[in-house]
Amino acid sequence: MTNPQATPDPHAAARAVRTLALAVVSAPALILVALLLVLPTSFDDAPSTPVALGLVGLVLLGVLAAEVLGFRAAPLSATEHADHDAARSAAFGRYQALMFVRVALTELPVLAGVALSFALEAGAWPALVTIVLGVPAMAFEVWPSRRNVGRVAARLEAGGVRSGLDDAFSG
């Protein structure tokens, strides 16, 4: 995890968060490549319709959980963060913590799909289904887009203390 307190430049801290998000989002694709080399994947091994729909539902449940739980942040306190640098540093720390909550919630269905690839007699199909659907969902939830940064910043700034997240990620 990057340490925003050690980075005086907020744009450098934002770049570090972007790099971290890219690494986390791309990891399931590498897992899929390894699984395709190890497990059989033919159309004969495809999971049944109920299993496939269950996997899709699992990915959707992960996204829903990330939407509900992944943006909950207590507002910055004016007494604890009177100075702008302290507020920005705390905001980056909270943003990263919430980003990892969203990573965990959206990656859990992918990991379940990987496990089911070994448990079911469906080859790599369960992992393929959850990774193909889960990686774009994970990217949507994890990448520090205007939407994601804005949602966290709005929660942090609800107490009247400016977080500086919007400025740092816009540059």
C-alpha positions as CSV (number, residue, x, y, z in Angstrom):
1,M,0.0,0.0,0.0
2,T,1.3,3.5,-0.8
3,N,1.9,5.9,2.0
4,P,0.3,9.3,1.1
5,Q,1.9,11.0,4.1
6,A,5.4,10.3,2.6
7,T,4.3,11.9,-0.7
8,P,4.1,15.7,-0.4
9,D,2.8,16.0,-4.0
10,P,-0.9,15.0,-4.0
11,H,-0.7,14.3,-7.8
12,A,2.1,11.8,-7.1
13,A,0.0,10.1,-4.5
14,A,-2.9,10.0,-6.9
15,R,-0.6,8.3,-9.5
16,A,0.4,5.7,-7.0
17,V,-3.3,4.9,-6.2
18,R,-3.9,4.6,-10.0
19,T,-1.0,2.2,-10.4
20,L,-2.2,0.2,-7.5
21,A,-5.7,0.0,-8.9
22,L,-4.4,-1.1,-12.3
23,A,-2.3,-3.9,-10.7
24,V,-5.3,-5.1,-8.6
25,V,-7.7,-5.1,-11.5
26,S,-5.3,-6.8,-14.0
27,A,-4.4,-9.7,-11.6
28,P,-7.5,-11.8,-12.3
29,A,-6.6,-11.8,-16.1
30,L,-3.3,-13.4,-15.2
31,I,-5.0,-16.0,-13.0
32,L,-7.3,-16.8,-16.0
33,V,-4.4,-17.4,-18.3
34,A,-2.9,-19.8,-15.8
35,L,-6.2,-21.6,-15.3
36,L,-6.7,-22.0,-19.1
37,L,-3.3,-23.7,-19.2
38,V,-4.2,-26.1,-16.4
39,L,-7.9,-26.9,-16.7
40,P,-9.8,-28.2,-19.7
41,T,-12.1,-25.8,-21.4
42,S,-14.3,-27.2,-24.0
43,F,-17.9,-26.5,-24.8
44,D,-18.7,-30.0,-23.4
45,D,-17.4,-28.8,-20.0
46,A,-19.6,-25.7,-19.9
47,P,-21.5,-25.3,-16.6
48,S,-25.3,-25.8,-16.5
49,T,-27.5,-22.8,-16.9
50,P,-28.4,-22.6,-13.2
51,V,-24.7,-22.7,-12.3
52,A,-23.9,-20.0,-14.9
53,L,-26.7,-17.8,-13.7
54,G,-25.6,-18.3,-10.1
55,L,-22.1,-17.1,-11.1
56,V,-23.5,-14.0,-12.8
57,G,-25.6,-13.4,-9.7
58,L,-22.5,-13.7,-7.5
59,V,-20.7,-11.1,-9.5
60,L,-23.8,-8.8,-9.3
61,L,-24.0,-9.3,-5.6
62,G,-20.3,-8.3,-5.3
63,V,-21.0,-5.1,-7.2
64,L,-24.0,-4.3,-5.1
65,A,-22.0,-4.9,-1.9
66,A,-19.3,-2.6,-3.2
67,E,-21.8,0.1,-4.0
68,V,-23.4,-0.1,-0.6
69,L,-20.4,-0.7,1.6
70,G,-17.4,0.5,-0.4
71,F,-18.1,4.3,-0.2
72,R,-19.0,4.6,3.5
73,A,-16.7,7.2,5.0
74,A,-17.0,9.3,8.1
75,P,-16.6,13.0,7.5
76,L,-13.2,14.6,8.2
77,S,-13.2,16.4,11.5
78,A,-12.4,20.1,11.6
79,T,-10.7,19.6,15.0
80,E,-8.5,16.7,13.9
81,H,-7.7,18.0,10.5
82,A,-7.4,21.8,10.9
83,D,-4.4,21.9,8.5
84,H,-5.0,21.2,4.8
85,D,-2.1,18.8,4.5
86,A,-3.3,16.7,7.4
87,A,-6.8,16.6,5.9
88,R,-5.5,15.6,2.5
89,S,-3.3,12.9,4.0
90,A,-6.2,11.5,6.1
91,A,-8.5,11.7,3.0
92,F,-6.0,9.7,0.9
93,G,-5.7,7.1,3.6
94,R,-9.4,6.7,3.9
95,Y,-9.8,6.6,0.1
96,Q,-7.3,3.8,-0.2
97,A,-8.9,1.9,2.7
98,L,-12.3,2.2,0.9
99,M,-10.7,1.2,-2.4
100,F,-9.5,-2.0,-0.8
101,V,-13.0,-2.7,0.6
102,R,-14.3,-2.4,-3.0
103,V,-11.5,-4.6,-4.3
104,A,-12.3,-7.3,-1.7
105,L,-16.1,-7.2,-2.5
106,T,-15.7,-7.3,-6.2
107,E,-12.8,-9.9,-6.2
108,L,-14.6,-12.3,-3.9
109,P,-16.9,-13.6,-6.7
110,V,-13.9,-14.0,-9.0
111,L,-12.1,-16.1,-6.4
112,A,-15.2,-18.1,-5.9
113,G,-15.3,-18.8,-9.6
114,V,-11.7,-20.0,-9.5
115,A,-12.4,-22.3,-6.6
116,L,-15.5,-23.6,-8.4
117,S,-13.4,-24.4,-11.4
118,F,-11.6,-27.0,-9.4
119,A,-14.7,-28.2,-7.4
120,L,-17.1,-28.6,-10.3
121,E,-16.6,-30.7,-13.3
122,A,-16.8,-27.7,-15.5
123,G,-13.2,-27.0,-16.4
124,A,-12.2,-23.4,-16.3
125,W,-15.7,-22.2,-17.2
126,P,-16.7,-20.9,-13.7
127,A,-13.6,-18.8,-13.5
128,L,-14.0,-17.7,-17.1
129,V,-17.6,-16.5,-16.4
130,T,-16.7,-14.7,-13.2
131,I,-13.5,-13.1,-14.5
132,V,-15.1,-11.9,-17.8
133,L,-17.9,-10.3,-15.9
134,G,-16.0,-9.5,-12.7
135,V,-12.9,-7.7,-14.1
136,P,-14.9,-4.9,-15.8
137,A,-17.1,-4.6,-12.6
138,M,-14.0,-4.4,-10.5
139,A,-12.5,-1.8,-12.8
140,F,-15.7,0.3,-12.5
141,E,-15.7,0.1,-8.7
142,V,-11.9,0.3,-8.0
143,W,-10.5,2.7,-10.6
144,P,-10.2,6.2,-9.2
145,S,-12.6,7.7,-11.7
146,R,-14.3,11.1,-11.2
147,R,-17.4,9.2,-9.9
148,N,-15.5,7.1,-7.3
149,V,-13.3,9.9,-6.1
150,G,-16.3,12.3,-6.0
151,R,-18.4,9.9,-4.0
152,V,-15.7,9.4,-1.4
153,A,-14.8,13.1,-1.4
154,A,-18.4,14.1,-0.8
155,R,-18.6,11.8,2.2
156,L,-15.3,13.0,3.6
157,E,-16.2,16.7,3.1
158,A,-19.7,16.4,4.6
159,G,-18.3,17.9,7.9
160,G,-17.0,21.0,6.1
161,V,-13.3,20.0,5.9
162,R,-11.9,20.0,2.3
163,S,-10.3,16.7,1.4
164,G,-8.3,17.7,-1.6
165,L,-9.1,14.4,-3.4
166,D,-10.8,16.0,-6.4
167,D,-7.9,18.3,-7.0
168,A,-5.3,15.5,-6.6
169,F,-7.0,13.1,-9.0
170,S,-7.9,15.7,-11.6
171,G,-4.3,16.5,-12.5
